[in-house]
Structure formats: structure tokens, C-alpha cells
Amino acid sequence: MPIDNLFISGLAEELNTELAGARIDKIYMPRRDQLVLNLRTDKGNRKLIMSAGTYAAVWITAQKLDNPDTPPVFCMMLRKQLGSGRIISVTQPDRERIIVIKISSTDEMGDITEKSLVCELMGRQKNIIVVNHKGIITACLRNIGLEDGNRGVMPGLAYTLPEKSDKPFWLDVTKDDFKEACMDIGRADGEKELCSRFSGLTLALARQGLSADVPYEWFYETANTPVKPYIVMADGKMTDISAVRPFAEYTECLSFCEALDTFYGKKTWEDNLNAIKRETEKTLTNALKRTRKKIAEQKIEMQTAVDREKIKEKADLITANIGTIKQGEKLARVINYYDPDMPEITIELDPALAPQKNAQKLYKKYARLKSAEYHLRQQIEKNENEENYLESLIYSLKAAATVKDADDVKNEAREAGFIKKDSKKIKKPSAAAPRRFVTEGGFEVLCGKNNKENDELTHKLSSKKDIWFHARGVAGSHVVLVTDGRTPDNIDIEQAASVAAYYCASNGGVSVPVDYTLVKNVKKPNGARPGQVNYFEYTSVIVKPQLPKGAE
């Protein structure tokens, strides 16, 4: 739900009290429509998020937000213009749905100047804009041209506030004006008409006001009552935020930032994660479709190559009957000596060629197909390995629980050539941090989150006497039961196998077959993709996909 002017007034005052004097320590963008400022204040470090996306707002967050390896151009411009700046004030101009953060920072000449970081939170105009001390826009998240009567927003133009409505602002209206409007409109489905009469009034507030015992008094009192932060609830779920006490179920928050972080925080984090997943999965799925199409075509070619003996038989039969076939004939009727019943068959000929040349043509085709079969088998094997690898990437992406996990899969796909490589240098991936569980017998179970982590877990972190698990025949995580020289019981084996079943593409079935063997029996083929292995001397067990007790 969009936040309204009333909520922003309380939010701006709160942010000004909390952040005035804070120094900008770091600037980054978790996604293209979100800006995060890491701030140092007298009260400790703070993290301010400015969102101009689906959930447009500005608030101090306690959420953990990932810093992408490659910053967008807009982020780099802000680092250059605002880096190490100090916040002077946070305000709401003219009661608009806008937050303005005034910042004192050093310009390119080394002079200290005042800039404004403007976050516009209204409708389609949601934007983040940097304005210099002369009122000129120096950077903006979204450029808006002057065509079609738009208020231009782009570097080089003077910054102006949105044009004000001719309608009276609802916070300035008298009680009599509210009374007249409410009496004309009535209470049933009149919120849209009421909003059309006053500016700054949201449908949610209009709906609540019209449901009050005396609507015009409620509007007037609300306009002249200090705001407080509330989360609107319905059946135990959060449905909206409000700066006035709702008539419905609600939770009162200690601060406006807490309300926003509670209501938007998880949604923002989920949006960041899902955005990466959607973009990467689309690319990988298209690559998988192309690979499968290629395999299907190669298998058709292979079938032709496998049937090449029939071509050689035809060439032999033409040669055996060379004296009875006349040049210029389109068909040759010959006895098939390769069939015990020796039936008469018809062979198509090229009438422009002599019978001997027709036979030679078929012998050459036979030789080409014989060579093609060898190469096709290699290509099909290569593409089937690619198919399995793509399936493993897609599985790892779907199983990613954090933005970092999803980014790791995206970077792996980029290194594998499925995603266009960025011209900028990518940070080296951090050390493996596999999922960890403990069986009832006290044995540690490690589970890789992606192909590279699977590789490191199996071939570097594990001992040769540890036990390795993998769901049979499907993409999934490598799972290792750490033995430390001890012998695990059957329950430990089953629980480790259940983890492998849980983190595989077959999860969702009643039972999943899982193979397990000693780590020393797991080998990585030369030139294989990350996570691809061969294993031998294994045992199989069928288990339910589930995690050990106490695991989240």
C-alpha cells in the first residue's frame, strides 16, 4: 500500500530527529530501484533505505541487505557526489509525498556544498533525485522528458516540485467543508468521490472516515491530531500502514520506521531475491530449451546414422545388378539377397548418373554417416551433460534462500557463459558456507547450496572417510555426513539421506531414492562442470524428504 502525506509528515520528523548530523559511510543499491545509505550517528550505525519501487518509502531498516558486486551507474554517481557527506536535515516539502534529505558534501573542486537527495514517493513519478546547491538536478534514478507536458526530471534541468492540484488540501479544510462534502456524498462507496474533491486524501483514509459515526468530525479531528504509526491487520495478517488509529484490527508501533520495516522490510527483501531469481531463471530456462532442442535434433540425426547399413546394402545390390540396370532409369528393381526370403525391392536412382556412380554415391553417404555417428555420440553426451548442469543451476536458484545465494548462482551461470559477462571485475566468491544440521546421533551433516559449494564441500572440506549422499538421477545438493572416525548408526544415515532428498529437484514426492558412498569413491571427471561427479561402490536408500528435528 502507498504511504500517504500524513504518514510521511510523521516519518520526516522522526528521520530528522534520528539522522541530523549523521555521516554517510557507504552507498549501495541492492536492486535498481532501491538505494541504501549506511550512516554513522551519535547513537550508533544506522541503515537508511530509500525505495522508489513497488514499496515506495524511506526508512531506517534492520534488514540485512546485500551489496551487489557491480554497482549501477546511478549508485556510482551518488558515491561520487554524496560520499562521506553529512546529513543536515530531513524534511517533507509542502506536505507532498516527498522526503528531502539535505546533505553537506565536498564537490569535485574540494569545496563543501549543500545538496539535496530527494525521494519522490507518488504514483508513477516515483524517483530518487540529486539536486545541487543551485537547484539543478545532477543525477536521477529515472529520467522524465518534457514531452506531453511532463515536469522534466533529468540532469541539467532545474528541480521543481510537482504541480499543485486546484482542489483544496484535505488537511486545510474546515469542519463545515467536511460536513458539506460528507452529507452530499453519503457513506456507501463514496470514498472515490470524496477523494476527487480534496487533494492529498487517500482512498484508505476516505473509506475509514466515511465509516465513522460522524464522518465530518472524524476528518476534522484527524487533520488536527498528532500522527502515530499503526499497522492495519486482518485475520492476523498485515494489510496496510496508517498514521491514524484504524477502526479495524491494528498494531501500534514505537516508530514510523519500525512500522515500515515491519510491513515493507520482508516484502522488500523477498522482492530483491525474487527479482534476481526471475531474471536468472528466465535466461537459464531458455538455455535449457535450446540445449534440449539440440539434443532432440542430434538424436534424429543419430538414428539416420545408425540406419546407414541399409544404405550400404542398397549400394551393394546396385553393384551386384550393375549389368541389368540401364543408365537414365529412375528406379531399379533388384533381388534383395540380404533378406532370407529374397524379395524383389525398388531402389531410387539418380537418372543423370550411371548405375556405378549411383552405387558410389551411396557408398560415400554411408562413409559420411559412419563418421557422423562417432561425432554425434560425442556431441549428444556433451549436450546431455550441459542439460544436467543447467538443471542443477535452475534447482540451486530455486532453492536459494538469500540474495547472496541467488547471486552466487547467477555468477556461476555467468562464468559458465550462459549470462553475458559484465565488463567490470567481479568479486571473488566468498568461502563456502554450506548448510549445517546435526543428526540424533550427534553427527554433523553438511549440505551445499550451489554447484561451486558442492564442489568445495565434496573435494576440499570433506575427509575421504566421510559419507557422501545425493538424490539419484536428479539435480540436487551434495550432502556429507562428517564421521570424524566414528561409525554412524542407521538413523544417522537415514537422516543425512533425508537432507539430500529434501534439497533436490524431486522434493515434493512421498519418497526419494538417495545414493550414498564414501567420499573417496566420488570423483570429478576431467573438464566437468562444477558439481558434476561420478561415484561407485554405492548403496541406495529410499527416504522421505525432511530435515533433522530442530532444523529450520
C-alpha positions as CSV (number, residue, x, y, z in Angstrom):
1,M,0.0,0.0,0.0
2,P,1.3,3.5,-0.8
3,I,2.1,5.7,2.2
4,D,0.1,9.0,2.4
5,N,1.1,12.6,3.1
6,L,0.0,12.3,6.8
7,F,2.3,9.3,7.4
8,I,5.2,11.0,5.6
9,S,4.8,14.0,7.9
10,G,5.4,11.9,11.0
11,L,8.2,9.9,9.2
12,A,10.1,13.0,8.1
13,E,10.1,14.5,11.6
14,E,11.3,11.2,13.0
15,L,14.0,10.8,10.5
16,N,15.2,14.4,11.0
17,T,15.5,13.7,14.8
18,E,17.3,10.5,14.3
19,L,19.6,11.3,11.4
20,A,20.5,15.0,11.6
21,G,24.3,15.2,11.8
22,A,24.8,11.6,10.6
23,R,27.7,10.9,8.2
24,I,27.4,8.8,5.1
25,D,29.7,5.8,5.4
26,K,28.6,3.7,2.4
27,I,26.2,3.9,-0.5
28,Y,24.9,0.9,-2.4
29,M,21.9,-0.4,-4.4
30,P,20.5,-3.9,-3.6
31,R,18.4,-3.5,-6.8
32,R,17.9,-0.9,-9.4
33,D,15.0,1.0,-7.6
34,Q,16.5,0.9,-4.1
35,L,19.2,3.0,-2.5
36,V,20.8,2.2,0.8
37,L,22.9,4.6,2.9
38,N,25.0,3.2,5.7
39,L,25.2,6.0,8.3
40,R,27.3,6.8,11.4
41,T,25.4,8.7,14.1
42,D,26.0,9.6,17.7
43,K,23.6,6.9,18.6
44,G,25.4,4.2,16.6
45,N,25.3,3.0,13.0
46,R,22.1,3.2,11.0
47,K,21.0,1.9,7.6
48,L,18.6,4.0,5.6
49,I,16.8,2.5,2.7
50,M,15.2,4.7,0.0
51,S,12.8,2.7,-2.2
52,A,11.3,4.1,-5.4
53,G,9.9,0.7,-6.4
54,T,6.7,-1.2,-5.6
55,Y,7.1,-0.3,-1.9
56,A,8.0,3.4,-2.2
57,A,9.2,4.7,1.2
58,V,12.2,5.9,3.1
59,W,13.0,4.3,6.5
60,I,15.7,3.1,8.8
61,T,15.9,-0.6,8.4
62,A,17.1,-3.5,10.5
63,Q,17.0,-5.8,7.5
64,K,20.2,-7.3,6.0
65,L,20.5,-6.0,2.5
66,D,23.2,-7.4,0.1
67,N,25.7,-5.1,-1.6
68,P,25.9,-6.2,-5.3
69,D,29.3,-6.9,-6.7
70,T,28.8,-4.4,-9.6
71,P,27.1,-1.1,-8.6
72,P,24.7,0.5,-11.1
73,V,25.8,3.8,-12.8
74,F,23.4,5.8,-10.6
75,C,24.9,4.3,-7.5
76,M,28.5,5.3,-8.6
77,M,27.3,8.8,-9.3
78,L,25.9,9.1,-5.8
79,R,29.1,7.8,-4.3
80,K,31.0,10.5,-6.2
81,Q,28.6,13.3,-5.2
82,L,27.5,12.4,-1.7
83,G,30.2,10.0,-0.4
84,S,31.3,10.9,3.2
85,G,28.7,13.7,3.3
86,R,26.9,14.7,6.4
87,I,23.1,14.9,6.7
88,I,21.9,18.4,7.7
89,S,18.1,17.8,7.8
90,V,15.2,15.6,6.6
91,T,12.0,17.3,5.6
92,Q,8.7,16.9,3.8
93,P,8.3,19.9,1.4
94,D,4.8,21.4,1.2
95,R,3.2,18.3,2.7
96,E,3.9,16.4,-0.6
97,R,4.6,12.7,-0.7
98,I,8.3,13.6,-0.9
99,I,11.2,13.2,1.5
100,V,14.1,15.6,1.1
101,I,17.5,14.9,2.8
102,K,19.8,17.9,2.8
103,I,23.5,16.8,2.7
104,S,26.7,18.7,3.1
105,S,29.4,17.2,1.0
106,T,32.6,18.0,-0.9
107,D,32.4,18.7,-4.6
108,E,35.0,18.0,-7.3
109,M,36.9,21.2,-6.5
110,G,37.2,20.3,-2.9
111,D,34.6,22.9,-1.8
112,I,31.9,22.0,0.7
113,T,28.5,22.4,-0.8
114,E,24.9,21.6,0.1
115,K,23.0,19.0,-2.0
116,S,19.5,17.5,-1.6
117,L,18.7,13.9,-2.0
118,V,15.0,13.8,-3.0
119,C,12.9,10.7,-2.8
120,E,9.5,11.2,-4.6
121,L,7.0,8.6,-3.4
122,M,4.0,9.3,-5.5
123,G,2.4,7.1,-8.1
124,R,4.2,6.7,-11.5
125,Q,6.6,9.6,-10.7
126,K,8.5,7.6,-8.0
127,N,12.1,8.7,-8.2
128,I,15.3,9.4,-6.4
129,I,17.0,12.7,-7.4
130,V,20.1,14.6,-6.5
131,V,19.8,18.4,-6.6
132,N,22.8,20.7,-6.2
133,H,23.0,24.0,-4.2
134,K,21.8,25.9,-7.3
135,G,18.6,23.8,-7.6
136,I,19.9,21.9,-10.7
137,I,19.4,18.1,-11.0
138,T,22.8,16.4,-11.2
139,A,21.6,12.7,-11.1
140,C,18.3,10.9,-11.0
141,L,17.1,7.3,-10.9
142,R,14.6,7.8,-13.8
143,N,14.8,10.4,-16.5
144,I,11.5,12.0,-17.3
145,G,11.4,14.1,-20.5
146,L,9.5,17.3,-21.1
147,E,7.2,15.9,-23.8
148,D,3.5,15.6,-23.3
149,G,3.5,18.4,-20.7
150,N,5.5,16.3,-18.2
151,R,7.5,18.0,-15.4
152,G,11.0,17.3,-16.7
153,V,13.3,15.3,-14.4
154,M,16.8,14.8,-15.8
155,P,20.3,16.0,-15.2
156,G,20.8,19.6,-16.2
157,L,17.2,20.7,-15.6
158,A,16.1,22.8,-12.6
159,Y,14.3,20.8,-10.0
160,T,10.7,21.8,-9.3
161,L,8.1,20.3,-7.1
162,P,5.1,18.6,-8.7
163,E,2.4,21.0,-9.8
164,K,-0.2,21.5,-7.1
165,S,-3.8,20.5,-7.5
166,D,-6.5,23.1,-7.8
167,K,-8.5,21.1,-5.2
168,P,-8.2,22.1,-1.5
169,F,-5.7,20.1,0.5
170,W,-7.7,17.9,2.9
171,L,-5.6,18.9,6.0
172,D,-6.6,22.6,5.4
173,V,-10.3,22.0,5.1
174,T,-12.7,23.3,7.8
175,K,-15.2,21.2,9.7
176,D,-18.1,22.8,7.8
177,D,-16.4,21.9,4.4
178,F,-16.1,18.3,5.6
179,K,-19.6,18.3,6.8
180,E,-21.0,19.6,3.5
181,A,-18.9,17.1,1.5
182,C,-19.8,14.1,3.6
183,M,-23.6,15.0,3.6
184,D,-23.5,15.3,-0.2
185,I,-21.6,12.0,-0.7
186,G,-23.0,9.8,2.0
187,R,-21.2,6.7,3.4
188,A,-21.8,4.0,0.8
189,D,-18.9,3.7,-1.7
190,G,-18.3,7.4,-1.6
191,E,-14.6,7.3,-1.0
192,K,-13.6,7.9,-4.6
193,E,-15.9,10.9,-4.9
194,L,-14.6,12.3,-1.6
195,C,-11.0,11.9,-2.9
196,S,-12.0,13.7,-6.1
197,R,-13.0,16.8,-4.0
198,F,-9.8,17.1,-1.9
199,S,-6.2,16.7,-2.7
200,G,-3.8,14.5,-0.6
201,L,-6.7,12.3,0.7
202,T,-6.2,8.5,0.1
203,L,-8.9,6.0,-0.5
204,A,-8.0,4.2,2.7
205,L,-8.4,7.3,4.8
206,A,-11.6,8.3,3.0
207,R,-13.1,4.8,3.4
208,Q,-12.3,4.9,7.2
209,G,-13.6,8.4,7.7
210,L,-16.9,7.6,5.9
211,S,-17.4,4.6,8.2
212,A,-17.1,6.7,11.4
213,D,-20.2,7.6,13.4
214,V,-19.9,11.3,12.5
215,P,-17.6,11.3,9.4
216,Y,-17.0,15.1,9.1
217,E,-16.0,15.3,12.7
218,W,-13.6,12.3,12.3
219,F,-11.9,14.0,9.3
220,Y,-11.5,17.3,11.1
221,E,-10.2,15.7,14.3
222,T,-7.8,13.5,12.3
223,A,-6.4,16.5,10.4
224,N,-5.7,18.3,13.8
225,T,-4.4,15.3,15.8
226,P,-0.7,14.3,16.1
227,V,0.0,11.3,13.9
228,K,1.1,7.9,15.2
229,P,2.3,4.8,13.4
230,Y,0.0,1.8,13.1
231,I,-0.1,-1.5,11.1
232,V,-3.5,-2.5,10.0
233,M,-4.3,-6.2,10.5
234,A,-6.9,-8.6,9.1
235,D,-7.2,-12.2,10.3
236,G,-3.7,-11.8,11.9
237,K,-2.1,-10.6,8.7
238,M,-0.7,-7.2,7.9
239,T,-2.7,-5.4,5.3
240,D,-1.7,-1.7,5.4
241,I,0.1,1.0,7.4
242,S,-1.6,4.1,8.8
243,A,-0.8,7.4,10.6
244,V,-4.2,7.4,12.3
245,R,-5.7,4.7,14.5
246,P,-7.7,2.3,12.3
247,F,-11.2,1.1,13.2
248,A,-10.1,-2.5,12.2
249,E,-7.6,-4.7,14.0
250,Y,-4.3,-3.0,14.3
251,T,-0.8,-2.9,16.0
252,E,0.6,0.3,17.3
253,C,4.4,0.7,16.6
254,L,7.0,2.5,18.5
255,S,8.1,4.5,15.4
256,F,7.2,5.1,11.8
257,C,10.5,3.4,10.7
258,E,9.6,0.3,12.7
259,A,6.1,0.2,11.1
260,L,7.7,0.5,7.6
261,D,10.4,-2.0,8.4
262,T,7.9,-4.5,9.7
263,F,5.4,-4.0,6.9
264,Y,7.8,-3.4,3.9
265,G,11.0,-4.9,5.2
266,K,10.3,-8.6,4.5
267,K,8.5,-7.7,1.3
268,T,11.5,-5.7,0.1
269,W,13.9,-8.5,0.9
270,E,11.7,-11.0,-0.9
271,D,11.3,-8.7,-3.9
272,N,15.1,-8.4,-4.1
273,L,15.5,-12.1,-4.0
274,N,12.7,-12.9,-6.4
275,A,13.9,-10.3,-8.9
276,I,17.3,-12.0,-9.2
277,K,15.6,-15.4,-9.4
278,R,13.2,-14.4,-12.2
279,E,15.8,-12.7,-14.3
280,T,18.3,-15.5,-14.0
281,E,15.8,-18.4,-14.2
282,K,14.4,-17.0,-17.5
283,T,17.9,-16.9,-19.0
284,L,18.8,-20.4,-17.8
285,T,15.4,-21.9,-18.9
286,N,15.9,-20.5,-22.4
287,A,19.4,-22.0,-22.5
288,L,17.9,-25.3,-21.3
289,K,15.2,-25.3,-24.0
290,R,17.9,-24.7,-26.7
291,T,20.1,-27.5,-25.4
292,R,17.1,-29.9,-25.3
293,K,16.1,-29.0,-28.8
294,K,19.7,-29.5,-30.0
295,I,19.8,-33.0,-28.3
296,A,16.5,-33.9,-30.0
297,E,17.8,-32.9,-33.4
298,Q,21.1,-34.8,-32.9
299,K,19.2,-37.9,-31.8
300,I,17.2,-37.8,-35.1
301,E,20.5,-37.5,-37.0
302,M,21.9,-40.3,-34.9
303,Q,19.0,-42.6,-35.9
304,T,19.8,-41.9,-39.6
305,A,23.4,-42.7,-38.9
306,V,22.5,-45.9,-37.1
307,D,20.4,-46.9,-40.1
308,R,23.4,-46.4,-42.5
309,E,23.7,-50.2,-43.1
310,K,20.6,-50.1,-45.2
311,I,22.3,-47.5,-47.4
312,K,25.3,-49.8,-47.9
313,E,23.0,-52.7,-48.7
314,K,21.4,-50.7,-51.5
315,A,24.8,-49.8,-52.9
316,D,25.8,-53.5,-52.8
317,L,22.6,-54.5,-54.5
318,I,23.1,-52.0,-57.3
319,T,26.7,-53.2,-57.8
320,A,25.5,-56.8,-57.9
321,N,23.0,-56.0,-60.6
322,I,25.1,-53.5,-62.5
323,G,24.6,-55.4,-65.8
324,T,20.8,-55.2,-65.6
325,I,20.4,-51.6,-64.7
326,K,20.3,-49.1,-67.6
327,Q,21.6,-45.5,-67.3
328,G,18.7,-42.9,-67.1
329,E,16.4,-45.2,-65.1
330,K,14.8,-43.6,-62.0
331,L,14.1,-46.9,-60.3
332,A,16.0,-50.2,-60.2
333,R,14.1,-53.4,-59.4
334,V,16.5,-55.9,-57.8
335,I,16.5,-59.1,-55.7
336,N,17.4,-58.3,-52.0
337,Y,20.0,-61.0,-51.2
338,Y,20.2,-59.8,-47.6
339,D,16.7,-61.0,-46.8
340,P,16.3,-64.8,-46.4
341,D,13.1,-64.6,-48.5
342,M,15.0,-62.7,-51.2
343,P,12.1,-60.4,-52.2
344,E,12.3,-58.0,-55.1
345,I,12.7,-54.4,-54.0
346,T,12.8,-51.0,-55.7
347,I,15.8,-48.6,-55.2
348,E,15.6,-45.0,-56.3
349,L,18.3,-43.8,-58.7
350,D,19.6,-40.5,-60.0
351,P,18.9,-40.8,-63.7
352,A,21.7,-38.3,-64.5
353,L,24.3,-40.8,-63.1
354,A,25.4,-44.1,-64.4
355,P,24.5,-47.2,-62.2
356,Q,28.1,-47.4,-60.9
357,K,28.1,-43.7,-60.0
358,N,24.8,-44.2,-58.1
359,A,26.4,-47.0,-56.1
360,Q,29.4,-44.9,-55.4
361,K,27.2,-42.0,-54.2
362,L,25.5,-44.3,-51.7
363,Y,28.9,-45.7,-50.5
364,K,30.1,-42.1,-49.8
365,K,26.9,-41.3,-47.9
366,Y,27.4,-44.5,-45.9
367,A,31.0,-43.4,-45.1
368,R,29.9,-39.9,-44.0
369,L,27.2,-41.4,-41.7
370,K,29.7,-43.8,-40.2
371,S,31.9,-40.8,-39.3
372,A,28.9,-38.7,-38.2
373,E,27.8,-41.4,-35.7
374,Y,31.0,-41.1,-33.8
375,H,30.9,-37.3,-33.6
376,L,27.2,-37.3,-32.8
377,R,27.6,-39.6,-29.9
378,Q,30.2,-37.2,-28.5
379,Q,28.0,-34.1,-29.1
380,I,25.0,-35.8,-27.6
381,E,27.0,-36.8,-24.5
382,K,28.4,-33.2,-24.2
383,N,24.9,-31.6,-24.6
384,E,23.3,-34.1,-22.1
385,N,26.0,-33.1,-19.5
386,E,25.1,-29.4,-20.3
387,E,21.4,-30.2,-19.8
388,N,22.2,-31.8,-16.4
389,Y,24.3,-28.8,-15.4
390,L,21.6,-26.3,-16.4
391,E,19.0,-28.3,-14.5
392,S,21.3,-28.1,-11.4
393,L,21.7,-24.4,-11.8
394,I,18.0,-23.9,-12.0
395,Y,17.4,-26.1,-9.0
396,S,20.1,-24.2,-7.0
397,L,18.5,-20.9,-8.0
398,K,15.0,-22.0,-6.9
399,A,16.4,-23.3,-3.6
400,A,18.3,-20.0,-2.9
401,A,17.2,-18.6,0.4
402,T,19.1,-15.3,0.4
403,V,20.1,-12.7,-2.2
404,K,23.7,-13.8,-1.8
405,D,22.8,-17.4,-2.6
406,A,20.9,-16.3,-5.7
407,D,23.8,-14.0,-6.7
408,D,26.2,-16.9,-6.3
409,V,24.2,-19.0,-8.8
410,K,23.9,-16.0,-11.2
411,N,27.7,-15.5,-11.1
412,E,28.3,-19.2,-11.7
413,A,26.0,-19.1,-14.7
414,R,27.8,-16.0,-15.9
415,E,31.2,-17.8,-15.6
416,A,29.7,-20.8,-17.5
417,G,28.8,-18.5,-20.4
418,F,25.0,-18.6,-20.0
419,I,24.8,-15.0,-19.0
420,K,26.7,-12.1,-20.7
421,K,29.8,-11.2,-18.7
422,D,30.0,-7.8,-17.2
423,S,32.9,-5.6,-18.2
424,K,33.6,-4.8,-14.6
425,K,35.6,-7.0,-12.4
426,I,33.5,-9.4,-10.3
427,K,34.5,-10.0,-6.7
428,K,35.8,-13.5,-5.9
429,P,33.1,-15.6,-4.3
430,S,33.4,-15.9,-0.5
431,A,34.4,-19.2,1.1
432,A,31.9,-22.0,1.1
433,A,29.3,-21.8,3.9
434,P,27.2,-25.0,3.5
435,R,24.0,-25.6,5.4
436,R,24.7,-27.4,8.6
437,F,22.5,-29.9,10.5
438,V,23.0,-32.4,13.3
439,T,21.6,-36.0,13.4
440,E,20.1,-37.6,16.5
441,G,23.4,-39.4,17.0
442,G,25.3,-36.1,17.1
443,F,26.8,-36.3,13.6
444,E,27.3,-33.1,11.6
445,V,25.6,-33.0,8.2
446,L,26.9,-30.5,5.6
447,C,24.8,-29.6,2.5
448,G,26.0,-27.5,-0.4
449,K,23.8,-24.6,-1.6
450,N,25.1,-24.4,-5.2
451,N,27.4,-26.2,-7.6
452,K,30.6,-24.5,-6.6
453,E,29.8,-25.1,-3.0
454,N,29.0,-28.7,-3.8
455,D,32.5,-29.0,-5.4
456,E,34.3,-27.4,-2.4
457,L,32.3,-29.5,0.1
458,T,33.0,-32.8,-1.6
459,H,36.5,-32.4,-2.8
460,K,38.1,-30.0,-0.2
461,L,36.1,-29.8,3.0
462,S,35.4,-33.5,3.4
463,S,37.5,-36.3,4.6
464,K,37.8,-39.5,2.4
465,K,36.1,-41.5,5.2
466,D,33.1,-39.1,5.4
467,I,29.9,-40.4,3.8
468,W,28.6,-38.6,0.6
469,F,24.9,-38.5,-0.3
470,H,23.0,-37.4,-3.4
471,A,19.4,-37.9,-4.7
472,R,19.6,-40.4,-7.6
473,G,19.2,-39.1,-11.1
474,V,18.1,-35.5,-10.3
475,A,19.6,-32.2,-9.7
476,G,20.3,-31.6,-6.0
477,S,22.8,-30.7,-3.3
478,H,25.8,-32.7,-2.3
479,V,25.4,-33.8,1.3
480,V,28.2,-35.1,3.5
481,L,27.9,-36.9,6.8
482,V,31.0,-36.0,8.8
483,T,32.1,-39.1,10.7
484,D,35.3,-37.9,12.5
485,G,36.4,-41.5,12.6
486,R,33.2,-42.8,14.2
487,T,30.7,-45.2,12.8
488,P,27.2,-43.7,12.3
489,D,24.0,-45.7,13.1
490,N,21.3,-46.4,10.5
491,I,19.3,-43.4,11.9
492,D,22.2,-41.1,11.1
493,I,22.5,-42.5,7.6
494,E,18.7,-42.1,7.0
495,Q,18.7,-38.5,8.4
496,A,21.6,-37.5,6.2
497,A,19.9,-39.1,3.2
498,S,16.7,-37.3,4.1
499,V,18.5,-34.0,3.9
500,A,19.8,-34.9,0.4
501,A,16.2,-35.8,-0.6
502,Y,14.9,-32.5,0.9
503,Y,17.4,-30.5,-1.2
504,C,16.8,-32.0,-4.6
505,A,14.6,-31.4,-7.6
506,S,12.4,-34.4,-6.6
507,N,11.4,-32.9,-3.3
508,G,7.6,-33.0,-3.0
509,G,7.3,-36.7,-3.6
510,V,6.4,-39.1,-0.8
511,S,9.8,-40.8,-1.0
512,V,13.1,-40.2,-2.9
513,P,15.9,-42.7,-3.7
514,V,19.2,-41.5,-2.4
515,D,22.6,-43.0,-3.2
516,Y,25.4,-42.8,-0.6
517,T,29.1,-43.9,-0.6
518,L,32.4,-42.9,1.0
519,V,33.8,-39.5,-0.2
520,K,36.8,-41.3,-1.6
521,N,34.5,-43.0,-4.1
522,V,33.3,-39.7,-5.6
523,K,35.4,-38.5,-8.5
524,K,35.2,-35.4,-10.7
525,P,35.7,-36.1,-14.4
526,N,38.3,-34.1,-16.3
527,G,36.7,-30.9,-17.7
528,A,33.4,-31.5,-15.9
529,R,31.3,-28.5,-14.8
530,P,31.1,-27.5,-11.2
531,G,29.1,-30.0,-9.1
532,Q,29.3,-32.8,-11.7
533,V,30.8,-36.1,-10.4
534,N,30.9,-39.8,-10.9
535,Y,30.7,-42.3,-8.0
536,F,30.9,-46.0,-7.5
537,E,30.5,-48.7,-4.8
538,Y,27.4,-47.0,-3.5
539,T,24.4,-48.1,-1.5
540,S,20.8,-46.8,-2.1
541,V,18.1,-46.0,0.4
542,I,14.6,-44.6,-0.1
543,V,13.7,-41.8,2.4
544,K,11.2,-39.0,2.9
545,P,12.4,-35.5,2.2
546,Q,12.8,-33.9,5.6
547,L,15.3,-32.1,7.8
548,P,16.5,-33.4,11.2
549,K,14.5,-32.3,14.2
550,G,15.2,-28.7,15.3
551,A,16.4,-27.6,11.9
552,E,14.7,-24.6,10.3
